[in-house]
Amino acid sequence: MNKGLLIALTGVLMGVQAGVAHAVNPDNGPGCGLGKLAWADYKTPKNIAPQVMMATTNGTFGSQTFGISFGTSGCTNEGKVMAGQQTNVFVAGAFESLSEDMARGGGEHLATLATLMGVPSEQQSTFFALAQQQYGALVGAGELSSVAVVKALQEAMKEQPVLAQASGIR
């Protein structure tokens, strides 16, 4: 490849990333990610070079996407994305033990699920009874899967004002 073309292409790509970073947050560059952490000491008002390096570092390593997803590298998501995923991962990973706990209406795995779903300890006995009821309905319908369990519990919690309010489910 022609050396001049390579230099021009690199300049255009860096300029595009800087433009995107500036459009995202004009005061602080790209906002968060490894680039923000690595180059923050070099940022001065009206100095675009550190902002370009922040955006380039984030783009090269994908750290901003990772940081936003997991709340690392100075990024925050307030747990909204991962909270739902933690519940799904837990149910899928502990499905057999959780199924047993749901069938009997209590147990360590069901208590953990209640906590992950935002149910306060004083409301967990209500949640356990609801989980046992939903488990019976799911087994009867032949829909026993981790996804079906989480969905059924969330829907049933919406119908229980105390649980819906306590856990923030709408």
C-alpha positions in Angstrom: 0.0 0.0 0.0 1.2 3.5 -0.8 2.8 5.1 2.3 1.1 8.4 1.6 -2.3 6.8 1.3 -1.7 4.9 4.6 -0.8 8.1 6.4 -3.8 9.9 5.0 -6.1 7.0 5.9 -4.7 7.0 9.5 -5.2 10.7 9.8 -8.8 10.5 8.6 -9.6 7.6 11.0 -8.1 9.5 13.9 -10.0 12.7 12.9 -13.2 10.8 12.7 -12.7 9.2 16.2 -11.8 12.6 17.6 -14.9 14.1 16.1 -17.1 11.3 17.5 -15.4 11.8 20.9 -16.0 15.5 20.8 -19.6 15.1 19.8 -20.2 12.6 22.6 -18.9 14.8 25.4 -17.4 18.1 24.3 -15.9 18.9 27.7 -14.3 15.5 28.5 -13.4 13.8 25.3 -14.6 10.2 25.0 -16.1 10.1 28.5 -14.7 6.8 29.8 -12.6 3.8 29.0 -8.9 2.9 29.1 -8.1 5.9 26.8 -9.7 8.3 29.3 -7.8 6.8 32.1 -4.5 6.6 30.3 -4.5 10.1 28.8 -6.5 12.1 31.4 -3.3 13.7 32.9 -2.5 15.2 29.5 -5.8 16.9 28.9 -5.9 20.6 29.0 -8.7 22.9 27.9 -8.8 23.3 24.1 -6.1 20.6 23.6 -7.4 18.1 21.1 -4.4 15.8 21.0 -5.1 13.9 24.3 -8.8 13.6 23.2 -7.7 12.0 20.0 -5.4 9.7 21.9 -8.3 8.8 24.3 -10.6 8.0 21.5 -8.0 6.1 19.5 -7.0 4.0 22.6 -10.7 3.2 23.3 -11.3 2.3 19.7 -8.2 0.1 19.5 -8.8 -1.9 22.6 -12.6 -1.8 22.8 -12.3 -0.7 26.4 -15.1 1.9 26.3 -17.6 -0.7 25.2 -16.4 -3.1 27.8 -16.4 -0.4 30.4 -19.9 0.7 29.7 -21.2 -2.9 29.7 -19.5 -3.8 33.0 -19.2 -0.4 34.7 -15.3 -0.4 34.7 -12.6 2.0 33.4 -14.5 5.1 34.7 -17.7 4.2 32.9 -21.0 3.7 34.7 -24.1 2.0 33.8 -25.6 2.0 37.3 -25.9 -1.8 37.0 -28.9 -1.7 34.8 -27.6 -3.9 32.0 -25.7 -6.4 34.2 -28.3 -6.7 36.9 -30.7 -8.4 34.6 -28.0 -10.5 33.1 -26.7 -11.6 36.5 -30.2 -13.0 37.3 -30.3 -14.9 34.0 -26.8 -16.3 34.3 -27.5 -17.4 37.9 -30.7 -19.1 37.0 -29.1 -20.9 34.0 -26.1 -22.0 36.1 -27.9 -23.1 39.2 -31.0 -24.3 37.4 -31.2 -27.8 38.9 -30.7 -26.7 42.5 -32.9 -23.7 42.0 -35.7 -25.9 40.6 -35.6 -28.0 43.7 -35.7 -25.0 45.9 -38.7 -23.6 44.0 -40.5 -26.9 44.2 -40.2 -26.9 48.0 -40.7 -23.2 48.4 -37.4 -22.2 50.0 -33.7 -22.8 50.1 -30.3 -21.1 49.6 -30.5 -20.9 45.8 -34.0 -19.4 45.9 -32.9 -16.9 48.5 -30.0 -15.9 46.2 -32.4 -15.5 43.3 -34.6 -13.3 45.5 -31.7 -11.1 46.4 -30.7 -10.8 42.7 -34.2 -9.8 41.8 -34.2 -7.1 44.4 -36.5 -8.7 47.0 -35.7 -7.5 50.5 -35.2 -10.1 53.2 -38.5 -9.3 54.9 -40.4 -10.0 51.7 -38.6 -13.2 50.8 -41.1 -15.6 52.3 -43.8 -14.0 50.0 -41.4 -14.5 47.1 -40.7 -18.1 48.0 -44.4 -18.9 48.0 -44.8 -17.1 44.7 -41.9 -19.0 43.2 -43.3 -22.3 44.4 -46.7 -21.4 42.8 -45.0 -20.4 39.5 -42.8 -23.5 39.5 -45.9 -25.7 39.6 -47.5 -23.7 36.8 -44.3 -23.9 34.7 -44.0 -27.7 35.2 -47.7 -28.2 34.4 -47.2 -26.2 31.2 -44.1 -28.1 30.2 -42.1 -24.8 30.0 -39.4 -25.4 32.6 -36.3 -23.5 31.4 -34.2 -20.8 32.9 -35.7 -18.1 30.7 -39.3 -19.2 31.4 -38.6 -19.2 35.1 -37.2 -15.7 35.2 -40.0 -14.4 33.0 -42.7 -16.1 35.0 -41.4 -14.8 38.3 -41.1 -11.2 36.9 -44.6 -11.3 35.6 -46.0 -12.8 38.8 -44.1 -10.2 40.9 -45.9 -7.4 38.9 -49.2 -8.7 40.3 -47.9 -8.6 43.9 -47.8 -5.0 44.9 -45.5 -5.6 47.8 -43.0 -7.5 45.7 -43.3 -5.2 42.7 -42.6 -2.2 44.8 -39.8 -3.7 46.9 -37.9 -5.0 43.9 -38.7 -2.1 41.5 -40.3 -4.3 38.9 -42.8 -2.4 36.8 
